[in-house]
Each structure stands twice: as structure tokens, then as C-alpha cells.
């Protein structure tokens, strides 16, 4: 039996939009997108990995709904999220004679969603776009909430906009084509929602996480739906990250520093960096007496059981001073202080800028030494 379809609404007044979740949504893309369009043309943006798998299906669905489709394919990988590829994408859009009535369709993972959403937000001062996320990570995190952006040599996502999509189609069946490493990377973002403020969901993941990883459709639909509801609720309360939305950055301040240190390369995927960042956040919280050590150990046990990293990869030599410098360049710095998401335990996260640098450096040094 296939998993049922589910819908989650991101409530933002006139800019509210639905997230459709479940299998088979690629083939309904035209039916669901056409009513939102101002004109009859769509421009699909995807990458070299996703195009052979799903581009034709999405274009066929759009064509059956009477939509004229164009497409552009960009290189796959985190390194595509830069000024060079943004300029190339905008050139391609303009060469295709995109008008304000065009619907831009982001078909791919988080890189495609972030890059395409940013391009849509500045093309002709803003054109509509929809997200069709094809990775677990993008379905539960980056496709929802309207954050767009690119990386620079100074850090991750330091240039971008808040620009909401008109629609998100999370087809859970497409996750079957992902390598296990990519599924695990996305799972880190799923677990994040439990650690932030939903201990019962984290407990459900402890019992069912292997089903999510191994492809059980119902388990995946449930995990994606719970994650999207959590993010939709937080985004509705704080769209532009003035307060509570910053909790969604649990693990990311550390994770972005790890990604920067590894050159935003395949050496460490975003989700792997977030998993390690969450481990660091809980370890540091326990070290400072804010959280029970047992909760930090509980998180590590769960990640280890599934195959997510809980220790810094060797034999790379990790320079603690460079990691701290990367954190100091994070976009969440205010008045020269880094905003950290810490925890009083699983399901009890909070924001603080009062983290002693000596304790931070000591925790990082221990991890760098493999302890």
C-alpha cells in the first residue's frame, strides 16, 4: 500500500502556500502549478544529476496542463551556489526571454532551491517560483520558508533573500534514487526538529529512523510531514529570523564552519556537517552544565546507530582557531558575538550569545583530537 498524500500550509497571509507531501507528485506537477501561473510559460531549473532522472517527467506533466516549458541545467554540487553560477543562471533566464508572468520551477536539492529561488527573487525584480525538492534534506528544510542564497569565500549563505515560493511539491517516492549517504545527510535535518522542541518526535525517530533511511514510504511521509509542520509553524511566527526562527539553525553555526573548512566540497555534505554541529551543540551544552550529559550521549547513540558522523573525520587536521574564525563570520553574529543554539536537553533548545570562547575552544580541541 502506498503512503497517503498530506498537505501542510505555511501561513503567511497573502503569501501563504501549501506543501504537498507524498509519492507520485512529480506527475501531478502541471495540475498543481498551472492554477498559480500568471501566464502560460514555465522555466525549469535543475542540475546535471537530477535532469536525467526527473526533468522529462516534470516537463511532460506541465505540457499536459497546457504549459509551455523551457529548461536550464546547471552543474551539480554545493560549489554551484556562487556568484559565477548565479550570473550564468540569470543570463540563461534572460536569454529564454523570461517575462514577469513566467513560473520558475526549482527541480532538485537544496543547492538548486537556494540558487533558483535567489535568481527568481531578483529576476525582473521578482518572478514567481515553485519548489520541487528531490532530496530528503531539501524536502524537510531548505525548500520551506523562503530562504534563498549563495555562498561566498567568506562563508555559507552570506548573500541572499527571503523570498517565498508559491508551492512546494515534496514527492517522497523520488527519495528512492538517492544514495544512502544523501538520505542520511537529510535525516540530520529531520532529527533537528526533535532536538529543538519535540522530544516525542525524537523518540519516534529512535524507534523508526531506520525505516525512514531504508525507504519505508509511510515512515518517510510521516517524517517529512512532521518536519514541514514544525518548520511552517516557526516560519509563520518569525519569517525573517528576528527571534524564534533562529532555533532552526541548531547545529548550523558549527556545521557551516566545518563546511567552510572543507571548501564546501563533497568531503563533508551539509547534512553531515549539521549532524556533527548538533553533536557539538549538545556536548558544549553539557560541558557548560546546561544540559544533562545523558542527552548529548543519547543524540550521539542515535546518530551512530544509523551511520551519521559523531566525530570529526580523520586524518584531516582540524585547526580550532580557523573553525572559530569561520563562526565569527557567520551571518548570525550580532554586536561581534555569535548566536548559538544550545540545549537544556533533547527537545529544549534555546538561543544565547553568552558562550565562553575558552570552553568553545576546549570542546573543539577535544573533538579535533578524536575524543
Secondary structure, 3 states (H helix, E strand, C coil): CCCCCEEEEECCHHHCEEEEEECCHHHHHHHHHHCCCCCCEEEEEEECCCHHHHHHHHHHHHHHCCCEEEEEEECCCHHHCCHHHHHHHHHHHHHCCCCCCCEEEEEECHHHHHHHHHHHHHHHHCCCEEEEECCHHHHHHHCCCCECCEEECCEEEEECCECCCCCEEEEHHHHHHCCHHHHHHHHHHHHHHHHHHCHHHHHHHHHHHHHHHHCCHHHHHHHHHHHHHHHHHHHHHCCCCCCHHHHHHCCHHHHHHHHHHCCCCCCCCHHHHHHHHHHHHHHHHHHCCCCCHHHHHHHHHHHHHHCCCCCCCCCCCCCHHHHHHHHHCCCCCECCECCEEEECCCCCEEEECCCCHHHHHHHHHHHHCCC
